[in-house]
Amino acid sequence: MKTRFQVPARGVCFLIIILATTMTLFAQAPVFRVLYSFHGGADGFKVWSGLAQDAVGNVYGTTYMGGLGPLCGFGCGTVWKLNTKTGVKVSVWKFGQRDGQWPMSGVVRDSHGNLYGTTPYGGANDCVWGAWMCGVLYVVSPSGTETVLHSFLGEDDGGFSTSAPVIDTAGNIYGQADSCGIYRLGCIYKVDPSGVFSIIYSFTGGADGGYPTGALLLDSAGNLYGTTGVIFKLDPSGNLTVLHSFLGGPEGARPIGDLTMDHQGNLYGVTSAGGDMSRCNTQGCGVLFKLDSNGVYQVLHSFQGINDLNGANGNLVLDARGNLYGTTYGGGVYGYGDVYMLDPAGTYTTLHSFNLADGDFPSAGLIMDKLGNLYGTTLGGGAYNGGVVFKIRPH
């Protein structure tokens, strides 16, 4: 007689729970994919910049080198477009020195599909500080035509801009540049729709700090936010308010990258030093911070220099559930940087550690599409060691 094995009802329930839990964990596991590896040469290589995205999911960015060659040694850099569904990448523009050289910033896209950015070198004029040219502010049209909106000269005029501009609803363009303004400590500039360039704020090196880093953040009321050794707000009338001054030590020092704002007006960002002062040669590896709309400053995470080395860089991305996402330039399991998440409870999770073959040293932040997928770039690594564009589904 054959005996039929029967699983007790309690066992069935237990198996169902185990199976459901396993499926949930699998569904929530981050999924990482390289969308494109830069080949070098005419294709471009070395990606310092972050990304912009259009309504159908194409992403846009720049390469620091490559393109035309032999100008600028290894080429003056490119502006490119990548179809994230097919993986097809095209060069939208290839710089030729006098129209810009070695872009380190990404691009911003307006409602007409024009791409705006800056380069720290190149331009129509020799820089007054020496043989190098001080860079340009440019726009590339949807048809692939580049126009230099302003060639920096240095001194009062500024130059060496490494951050993308921002654009308001009236078509005014705002940005930051180094070593410009009355005190040569950096400035905020404006280019109006007719092309008139003006300095709207000069940093003094006093309570307002100097040498601004990262891109400006523009709110719906026309206020501009950014960082020097402080977090500042510049209103449409040109009045600057210091919202927070960094003191170093556990609260962080040397803010870097762009600020992010939530719907309540709270600001989030990162520093490159401070935090846990026993780490990173006792300088601290940086912190992830929050400044609420009442001016209360809070350290949300101190980077430890092991699996999250060197603090974050670039912008943070905030999702609807309050999770913050960013990148670190070094650290991770293999030492090449990682993508991380910080949840509202303060739990830090590494979503992906770069291993050279899939990219290394991400130098910019992330963007998020409407489905919650994250996109970013790395400076190097990938199939040809020229940097990559990657996509990661965090949940």
C-alpha positions in Angstrom: 0.0 0.0 0.0 1.3 3.4 -1.0 1.4 6.0 1.7 0.6 9.6 0.7 2.6 12.2 2.4 0.6 15.1 3.7 2.0 18.4 5.0 0.2 19.6 8.2 -1.8 22.7 7.8 0.6 24.6 10.0 3.5 23.5 7.8 1.7 24.8 4.7 1.2 28.1 6.3 4.8 28.3 7.3 6.0 27.4 3.8 3.7 30.1 2.3 5.1 32.7 4.7 8.7 31.7 3.8 7.9 31.8 0.1 6.1 35.2 0.3 8.9 36.7 2.4 11.5 35.4 -0.1 9.6 36.8 -3.1 9.2 40.1 -1.3 12.9 40.4 -0.6 13.7 39.4 -4.2 11.3 42.0 -5.5 12.8 44.6 -3.3 16.5 43.8 -4.2 18.1 46.6 -6.2 18.6 45.9 -9.9 21.7 47.5 -11.4 22.4 47.8 -15.2 25.0 49.5 -17.3 23.2 51.3 -20.1 26.2 52.6 -22.0 30.1 52.4 -21.7 32.0 55.2 -23.3 34.5 54.1 -25.9 36.9 57.0 -25.8 38.2 58.9 -28.9 35.4 60.4 -30.9 32.8 58.8 -28.6 34.1 60.8 -25.6 35.3 59.6 -22.2 35.6 60.7 -18.6 32.1 61.7 -17.3 32.2 64.3 -14.5 28.7 65.4 -15.0 25.2 64.4 -13.9 22.2 63.9 -16.2 19.1 65.6 -17.5 16.1 63.6 -18.8 13.3 64.4 -21.2 9.7 63.3 -21.1 10.2 60.1 -23.0 13.2 58.9 -20.9 16.2 59.9 -23.0 19.1 61.2 -20.8 21.6 63.9 -21.6 25.1 64.7 -20.3 28.7 65.6 -21.2 32.1 64.0 -21.5 35.1 65.8 -20.2 37.3 64.6 -23.1 37.0 63.1 -26.5 35.1 64.2 -29.5 36.9 66.0 -32.2 40.6 65.3 -31.3 43.4 66.3 -31.8 42.3 69.6 -30.3 42.8 69.8 -26.6 45.1 66.8 -26.7 42.5 64.1 -26.3 39.5 66.1 -27.6 37.7 69.0 -26.0 34.7 67.0 -24.8 31.1 66.3 -26.0 27.4 66.8 -25.2 25.5 63.5 -25.8 22.1 61.9 -25.7 21.3 58.4 -24.8 18.1 56.4 -25.5 17.7 54.5 -22.2 15.4 51.9 -23.8 17.6 51.0 -26.8 21.0 52.0 -25.5 21.7 54.0 -28.6 24.0 57.0 -27.8 24.6 60.0 -30.1 26.9 63.0 -29.8 24.8 66.1 -29.9 27.8 68.5 -29.9 31.6 68.1 -30.0 33.5 71.0 -28.5 36.4 72.7 -30.4 38.1 74.8 -27.8 36.9 78.3 -28.8 33.3 77.2 -28.3 34.1 75.5 -25.0 36.6 73.0 -23.6 36.6 70.1 -21.1 33.0 70.4 -19.6 32.7 69.2 -16.0 29.0 70.2 -15.6 26.0 68.5 -16.9 23.3 70.1 -18.9 19.8 71.4 -18.1 17.0 71.1 -20.6 14.3 73.7 -21.2 10.8 73.2 -22.4 11.8 73.6 -26.0 14.5 70.9 -25.8 17.5 73.3 -25.6 20.5 72.1 -23.5 22.4 74.6 -21.4 25.7 74.1 -19.7 29.1 75.5 -18.9 32.8 74.6 -19.5 35.7 75.6 -17.2 38.0 76.2 -20.1 37.8 77.4 -23.7 35.9 80.3 -25.2 36.4 83.2 -27.6 38.9 85.2 -25.4 42.1 84.4 -23.6 41.7 84.5 -19.9 43.1 87.7 -18.3 44.8 85.5 -15.6 47.1 83.7 -18.2 47.2 81.6 -21.3 44.2 79.5 -20.5 40.7 80.5 -21.6 38.2 80.9 -18.8 35.3 78.9 -20.2 31.9 79.5 -21.6 28.1 79.4 -20.9 26.5 77.7 -23.9 23.3 76.3 -25.3 22.8 73.5 -27.8 19.6 73.5 -29.8 17.5 70.4 -30.5 18.9 70.4 -34.1 22.5 70.2 -32.7 23.6 73.8 -33.1 25.7 75.3 -30.3 25.7 78.9 -29.4 28.1 80.5 -26.9 26.0 82.7 -24.7 28.9 84.1 -22.8 32.7 83.7 -22.9 34.2 84.3 -19.4 37.2 86.6 -19.2 38.2 86.2 -15.5 38.5 88.8 -12.7 35.2 90.6 -12.4 33.7 88.5 -15.1 34.7 85.2 -13.6 35.3 81.8 -15.2 36.2 78.2 -14.5 32.5 77.3 -14.0 32.1 73.6 -13.1 28.3 73.6 -12.4 25.3 73.7 -14.6 23.1 76.8 -14.8 19.4 77.0 -13.8 16.7 78.7 -15.8 13.6 80.5 -14.5 10.2 80.6 -16.2 11.0 84.0 -17.8 14.0 82.5 -19.5 16.7 84.1 -17.3 19.8 81.9 -16.7 21.6 81.9 -13.4 24.9 80.3 -12.5 28.0 80.4 -10.3 31.6 81.0 -11.3 34.9 81.0 -9.5 37.3 83.9 -8.7 34.9 86.5 -10.0 33.1 89.5 -8.5 34.4 92.5 -6.6 36.5 90.4 -4.2 37.6 87.6 -6.7 36.0 85.0 -4.4 33.2 83.8 -6.6 30.0 85.2 -7.8 26.4 84.5 -9.0 25.7 85.7 -12.5 22.6 86.2 -14.6 22.0 86.2 -18.4 18.7 87.6 -19.4 16.7 86.5 -22.5 18.3 89.2 -24.6 21.7 87.8 -23.8 22.9 90.6 -21.3 25.3 89.2 -18.8 25.5 90.6 -15.3 26.9 89.8 -11.8 24.1 89.8 -9.3 26.1 88.8 -6.2 29.8 88.9 -5.3 30.9 86.7 -2.4 33.1 88.6 0.2 34.8 85.7 2.0 33.3 86.9 5.3 30.1 85.6 6.8 28.8 84.7 3.3 31.8 82.5 2.5 33.5 82.3 -0.9 34.2 80.1 -3.9 30.7 78.6 -4.3 30.4 74.9 -5.1 27.7 72.9 -7.0 24.8 74.2 -9.0 22.2 76.7 -7.7 18.8 75.6 -6.6 15.9 77.8 -7.8 12.5 77.7 -6.0 9.1 78.7 -7.3 9.4 82.2 -5.8 12.6 82.9 -7.7 15.0 82.5 -4.7 18.4 80.9 -5.3 20.1 78.6 -2.8 23.6 77.3 -2.8 26.7 76.6 -0.6 30.1 78.1 0.1 31.3 77.5 3.6 27.6 78.3 4.4 24.2 77.6 3.1 22.8 80.7 1.5 19.6 82.1 0.0 19.6 84.9 -2.6 16.2 86.6 -3.2 15.1 88.1 -6.5 16.2 91.6 -5.3 19.8 90.4 -4.8 19.7 90.2 -1.0 21.7 87.3 0.4 20.8 85.5 3.7 23.0 83.1 5.4 20.8 80.2 6.5 23.6 78.1 8.1 27.3 78.4 8.7 29.3 75.2 8.9 31.4 74.9 12.0 33.4 71.8 11.1 33.8 68.8 13.4 30.9 66.5 13.9 28.4 68.8 12.0 30.4 68.7 8.8 32.7 70.9 6.7 33.3 71.9 3.1 29.8 71.4 1.6 30.0 70.0 -1.9 27.5 69.3 -4.6 23.9 70.6 -5.1 21.2 71.2 -2.6 17.8 69.4 -2.8 14.5 70.8 -1.5 11.4 68.9 -0.4 7.8 70.1 -0.6 8.0 71.6 2.9 11.0 73.7 2.1 13.6 71.6 3.9 17.0 71.5 2.3 19.3 68.5 2.0 22.9 68.2 1.0 26.3 66.7 1.8 29.8 67.8 2.9 33.1 66.4 1.9 34.7 66.6 5.4 33.7 66.6 9.1 31.3 64.2 10.8 33.1 61.3 12.5 36.5 62.9 13.1 38.2 59.5 13.7 37.8 58.7 10.0 39.5 59.8 6.8 42.8 60.8 8.4 41.0 62.5 11.3 39.4 65.0 8.9 36.1 63.2 8.8 34.6 61.7 5.7 31.7 64.1 5.5 28.0 64.1 6.4 24.6 64.1 4.9 22.6 66.9 6.4 19.1 68.5 6.6 18.3 72.1 7.2 14.6 72.5 7.9 12.5 75.5 6.9 12.9 77.0 10.4 16.7 77.0 10.1 17.3 73.9 12.3 20.4 72.0 11.1 20.6 68.2 11.6 23.2 65.6 10.6 21.3 62.6 9.2 24.4 60.5 8.5 28.2 60.6 9.1 30.2 58.8 6.4 32.6 56.3 7.9 35.2 55.8 5.2 34.8 52.0 4.9 31.8 51.0 2.8 30.7 54.6 2.3 34.1 56.4 1.9 34.7 60.0 0.9 31.2 61.4 1.6 28.8 62.0 -1.2 29.1 64.2 -4.2 26.6 65.7 -6.5 23.0 66.1 -5.8 20.7 64.0 -3.6 17.4 62.6 -4.9 14.4 62.4 -2.6 11.5 60.1 -3.3 7.8 60.3 -2.3 8.5 58.1 0.8 11.2 60.3 2.1 14.1 58.1 1.1 17.3 60.0 0.0 19.6 58.6 -2.7 23.1 59.6 -3.6 26.6 58.4 -4.6 30.0 58.3 -3.0 33.2 58.9 -5.0 35.2 56.1 -3.2 34.6 53.3 -0.8 32.0 50.6 -1.3 32.9 46.9 -1.3 35.6 47.3 -4.0 36.8 50.9 -3.3 35.3 52.4 -6.5 32.3 54.2 -5.0 28.7 53.2 -4.4 25.1 54.2 -4.8 23.3 54.5 -1.4 19.9 55.1 0.2 19.1 56.7 3.5 15.6 56.1 4.7 13.5 58.4 7.0 14.5 56.3 10.0 18.2 57.1 9.3 19.1 53.6 8.1 21.9 53.7 5.5 21.9 51.0 2.8 24.4 50.4 0.0 22.4 49.7 -3.2 25.3 49.1 -5.4 29.1 49.0 -5.1 31.0 49.7 -8.3 33.6 47.1 -9.3 35.5 48.8 -12.2 34.0 46.6 -14.8 30.6 48.3 -14.3 32.1 51.8 -13.6 34.2 53.6 -11.0 34.3 56.8 -9.1 30.8 58.3 -9.7 31.5 62.1 -9.6 27.9 63.4 -9.8 24.6 62.7 -8.2 21.5 60.9 -9.5 18.2 61.6 -11.3 15.0 59.7 -10.8 12.3 59.0 -13.4 8.5 58.8 -12.7 8.7 55.1 -12.0 11.4 55.5 -9.3 14.3 54.3 -11.4 17.7 56.0 -10.7 20.2 57.0 -13.4 23.7 58.2 -13.0 27.3 58.3 -14.5 30.8 57.3 -13.4 34.0 59.1 -14.2 35.7 55.9 -15.4 35.4 52.2 -15.6 33.1 50.2 -17.8 34.0 48.1 -20.8 36.5 50.6 -22.2 37.4 52.4 -18.9 35.8 55.6 -20.3 33.0 55.8 -17.8 29.4 54.6 -17.9 25.8 55.6 -17.7 23.9 53.3 -15.3 20.4 52.6 -14.2 19.3 51.2 -10.9 15.9 50.2 -9.6 16.2 50.6 -5.9 13.1 48.5 -4.9 
